Amino acid sequence: MIAPLKTRLAALNPRERRLVLSAALLIGATLLYLLGEWTFSERNRLDRRLPIAETELTRMQTEAEELAQLQRLTPPPATSLMVRAQAARAAAAARQLNLIIDADRSGLRVTGSAQPGPLLDWLASMQAQQQLQPAEFSLEANGERLTVQGVLTPVSDR
């Protein structure tokens, strides 16, 4: 491949050879410049991105440790839905939520209305303390309150 190029270059007159060599040098210099510019911009991008990635890694490691600790915890003894319903009613009353909570064989039926903040706090406490999770749950905005209707079911064993 190089031999035919050398013969063609030798066939050119000296002025054309200098012009071809100048063009080759210019193209080579341009490619080196573009490579250097790309390398510089990538280096700057990585310098900006690295602290963010390190922060994310630290957060993920912390969350992984917390998850491992939670998985090592022993689950509380199983309680009946009637006991959980009483606890749910007490927690709702403590947060001044206007909820009707009844136990049936599928879980706890919840109806009523409440402020969004205390309601979400109550739902989180039901999941954390009573191992109840929302199922078939609907929330509708009604002014500054939410109309609630749904079922809280026991979290299934892993």
Secondary structure, 3 states (H helix, E strand, C coil): CHHHHHHHHHHCCHHHHHHHHHHHHHHHHHHHHHHHHHHHHHHHHHHHHHHHHHHHHHHHHHHHHHHHHHHHCCCCCCCCHHHHHHHHHHHHHHCCCEEEEEEECCEEEEEEEECHHHHHHHHHHHHHHHCEEEEEEEEEEECCEEEEEEEEEECCCC
